[in-house]
């Protein structure tokens, strides 16, 4: 019977899983998904091949479990980072910057998974990242409702934003080049969504559209009087 690590079977399983995921990350970084086998991961984790099959019967199952683990960890970090940010445009900044930074540490390109996963595996992978898309959608909806972004079809905007930040454009960048790429992409996304910033980069609310007959104290249609928040 294999030696139990930790004080219980649950702790043993958690520690074994941690070893497997650490080995998986290392092999993905060094060789890529297509070049490794389940036996390679078992050897790197110093786990018997039979024991490995007890945890993950095939490489796709392991990849999906590893992706779910990494996504859950990242969502916790993202939630903590967003917790103290109240303005939705600033939240969008945080989201974009963290996503681009996260992609520099990923060991497999999300776009390439469609070539290596089964249809069922691809659907499961989409389920794993759905909460991340929900966070982004909620931020954009809040920004529109608070007049920091113009009204538009949020479901059409989402794929445009994710296309801008889900690529591998920052994967091989480091240092100043990475910082510049993140700054440029973040500015591109904010401008593309219609956010307005003051000279110091702070978000400004958009003017309300005014229509109808002008009365005393009103501003003619097509023009706007800045609110106190916008001055």
C-alpha positions as CSV (number, residue, x, y, z in Angstrom):
1,X,0.0,0.0,0.0
2,X,1.4,3.4,-0.9
3,X,2.7,5.6,1.9
4,X,0.1,8.2,3.0
5,X,1.5,11.8,2.8
6,X,-0.1,14.1,5.4
7,X,-2.5,13.3,8.2
8,X,-5.5,12.1,6.2
9,X,-6.4,10.7,2.8
10,X,-7.8,14.0,1.8
11,X,-4.6,15.8,2.6
12,X,-2.7,13.1,0.9
13,X,-4.7,13.5,-2.3
14,X,-4.3,17.3,-2.2
15,X,-0.5,17.0,-1.8
16,X,-0.3,14.5,-4.6
17,X,-2.4,16.7,-6.8
18,X,-0.1,19.6,-6.1
19,X,2.9,17.6,-7.1
20,X,1.2,16.5,-10.3
21,X,0.2,20.1,-11.2
22,X,3.7,21.4,-10.5
23,X,5.2,18.7,-12.7
24,X,2.6,19.5,-15.4
25,X,3.4,23.2,-15.4
26,X,7.2,22.5,-15.7
27,X,6.8,20.1,-18.6
28,X,4.4,22.4,-20.4
29,X,6.9,25.2,-20.1
30,X,9.8,23.1,-21.2
31,X,8.3,20.9,-23.9
32,X,4.7,21.9,-24.7
33,X,1.5,19.9,-24.4
34,X,1.8,17.9,-27.5
35,X,5.3,16.6,-26.7
36,X,4.5,15.2,-23.2
37,X,2.8,12.0,-22.0
38,X,1.0,11.1,-18.8
39,X,4.0,8.9,-18.0
40,X,6.3,11.9,-18.4
41,X,4.2,13.8,-15.8
42,X,4.2,10.9,-13.4
43,X,8.0,10.6,-13.6
44,X,8.5,14.4,-13.1
45,X,6.1,14.2,-10.1
46,X,7.9,11.1,-8.8
47,X,4.7,9.2,-8.8
48,X,4.3,5.6,-10.0
49,X,2.5,5.3,-13.4
50,X,-0.3,3.2,-11.9
51,X,-0.8,5.7,-9.1
52,X,-1.0,8.5,-11.8
53,X,-3.8,6.6,-13.6
54,X,-5.7,6.5,-10.4
55,X,-5.8,10.3,-10.4
56,X,-6.0,11.0,-14.1
57,X,-6.8,8.3,-16.6
58,X,-5.5,10.3,-19.6
59,X,-3.7,13.5,-20.5
60,X,-6.8,15.4,-21.5
61,X,-8.4,14.8,-18.1
62,X,-5.2,16.0,-16.4
63,X,-5.0,19.1,-18.6
64,X,-8.7,20.0,-17.8
65,X,-8.1,19.5,-14.1
66,X,-4.9,21.6,-14.2
67,X,-6.7,24.4,-16.2
68,X,-9.6,24.4,-13.7
69,X,-7.1,24.6,-10.8
70,X,-5.2,27.5,-12.4
71,X,-8.4,29.4,-13.3
72,X,-9.8,29.1,-9.7
73,X,-6.5,30.4,-8.3
74,X,-6.5,33.3,-10.8
75,X,-10.1,34.2,-10.1
76,X,-9.4,34.5,-6.4
77,X,-6.4,36.8,-7.1
78,X,-8.6,38.9,-9.5
79,X,-11.4,39.2,-7.0
80,X,-9.0,40.4,-4.3
81,X,-7.5,43.0,-6.7
82,X,-11.0,44.3,-7.7
83,X,-12.4,44.4,-4.2
84,X,-10.9,47.8,-3.3
85,X,-11.6,49.4,-6.7
86,X,-14.9,51.2,-6.9
87,X,-14.9,52.8,-10.4
88,X,-15.9,50.3,-13.1
89,X,-13.4,51.8,-15.6
90,X,-10.6,51.4,-13.1
91,X,-11.9,47.9,-12.5
92,X,-11.7,47.3,-16.3
93,X,-8.1,48.6,-16.2
94,X,-7.3,46.0,-13.4
95,X,-8.9,43.2,-15.3
96,X,-7.1,43.9,-18.6
97,X,-3.7,44.4,-16.9
98,X,-4.0,41.2,-14.8
99,X,-5.2,39.2,-17.8
100,X,-2.2,40.3,-19.9
101,X,0.2,39.6,-17.0
102,X,-1.4,36.2,-16.5
103,X,-0.9,35.3,-20.1
104,X,2.9,35.8,-19.7
105,X,2.9,32.9,-17.2
106,X,0.6,30.5,-19.0
107,X,2.4,27.5,-20.6
108,X,-0.1,26.7,-23.3
109,X,-1.9,29.1,-25.6
110,X,-5.7,29.1,-25.1
111,X,-6.3,29.4,-28.8
112,X,-4.4,26.2,-29.5
113,X,-6.5,24.0,-27.2
114,X,-9.2,23.5,-30.0
115,X,-6.5,21.5,-31.8
116,X,-5.7,19.1,-29.0
117,X,-9.0,18.7,-27.1
118,X,-12.0,16.5,-27.9
119,X,-15.3,18.3,-28.4
120,X,-16.3,17.3,-24.8
121,X,-13.0,18.6,-23.5
122,X,-13.4,21.8,-25.4
123,X,-16.8,22.4,-23.9
124,X,-15.5,21.7,-20.4
125,X,-12.7,24.1,-20.9
126,X,-15.2,26.8,-21.9
127,X,-17.1,26.1,-18.7
128,X,-13.9,26.7,-16.7
129,X,-13.4,30.1,-18.1
130,X,-17.0,31.2,-18.1
131,X,-16.8,32.8,-14.6
132,X,-13.9,35.0,-15.9
133,X,-16.1,36.2,-18.8
134,X,-18.9,36.9,-16.3
135,X,-16.6,39.1,-14.2
136,X,-15.7,41.1,-17.4
137,X,-19.3,41.4,-18.4
138,X,-20.4,42.7,-15.0
139,X,-17.7,45.3,-15.1
140,X,-18.8,46.6,-18.5
141,X,-22.5,46.6,-17.6
142,X,-21.7,48.6,-14.4
143,X,-19.7,51.1,-16.5
144,X,-22.5,51.6,-18.9
145,X,-25.1,51.9,-16.2
146,X,-23.0,54.5,-14.4
147,X,-22.4,56.4,-17.7
148,X,-18.7,55.8,-17.8
149,X,-19.1,53.9,-21.1
150,X,-21.6,54.6,-23.9
151,X,-24.6,52.3,-24.2
152,X,-24.0,49.4,-26.6
153,X,-24.7,45.7,-26.9
154,X,-22.5,44.2,-24.2
155,X,-22.7,40.8,-25.7
156,X,-21.1,42.1,-28.9
157,X,-18.5,44.1,-27.0
158,X,-17.3,41.1,-24.9
159,X,-15.7,39.1,-27.7
160,X,-14.0,42.2,-29.0
161,X,-12.4,42.9,-25.6
162,X,-11.4,39.3,-25.1
163,X,-9.9,39.2,-28.5
164,X,-7.7,42.1,-27.6
165,X,-6.4,40.6,-24.4
166,X,-6.6,36.8,-24.9
167,X,-3.8,36.5,-27.4
168,X,-0.2,35.7,-26.8
169,X,1.1,39.1,-27.7
170,X,2.8,39.5,-24.2
171,X,3.8,35.9,-23.7
172,X,7.5,36.4,-24.6
173,X,7.9,39.9,-23.4
174,X,9.6,40.9,-20.2
175,X,10.6,44.1,-18.3
176,X,10.0,47.4,-20.0
177,X,8.7,45.9,-23.3
178,X,6.1,43.9,-21.3
179,X,5.1,47.0,-19.3
180,X,4.7,49.1,-22.5
181,X,2.6,46.4,-24.2
182,X,0.3,46.2,-21.2
183,X,-0.1,50.0,-21.0
184,X,-0.7,50.2,-24.8
185,X,-3.3,47.4,-24.8
186,X,-5.1,48.7,-21.8
187,X,-5.4,52.2,-23.3
188,X,-6.6,50.6,-26.6
189,X,-9.4,48.7,-24.8
190,X,-10.6,51.7,-22.8
191,X,-10.6,53.9,-25.9
192,X,-12.3,51.3,-28.0
193,X,-15.1,51.0,-25.4
194,X,-15.6,54.7,-25.4
195,X,-14.2,55.6,-21.9
196,X,-13.3,59.2,-21.3
197,X,-10.4,60.1,-19.1
198,X,-9.2,63.4,-17.7
199,X,-5.7,64.8,-17.9
200,X,-4.6,62.6,-15.0
201,X,-6.2,59.5,-16.4
202,X,-9.2,59.4,-14.1
203,X,-12.5,58.2,-15.6
204,X,-15.1,60.8,-16.5
205,X,-18.8,60.2,-16.7
206,X,-20.3,60.7,-20.2
207,X,-22.8,63.6,-20.8
208,X,-26.4,62.6,-20.8
209,X,-28.1,62.9,-24.2
210,X,-30.6,65.8,-24.1
211,X,-33.5,66.0,-26.5
212,X,-36.7,68.0,-26.8
213,X,-37.5,71.7,-26.4
214,X,-35.0,73.8,-24.5
215,X,-36.2,75.6,-21.5
216,X,-34.5,77.9,-19.0
217,X,-31.6,76.3,-17.4
218,X,-31.4,73.4,-19.9
219,X,-28.6,72.8,-22.3
220,X,-29.4,72.5,-26.1
221,X,-29.4,69.1,-27.7
222,X,-26.0,68.0,-28.9
223,X,-24.3,69.9,-26.1
224,X,-23.8,69.1,-22.5
225,X,-23.1,70.8,-19.2
226,X,-20.4,69.0,-17.2
227,X,-21.4,67.7,-13.9
228,X,-19.5,68.3,-10.8
229,X,-18.0,64.8,-11.1
230,X,-16.8,65.7,-14.6
231,X,-15.1,69.0,-13.7
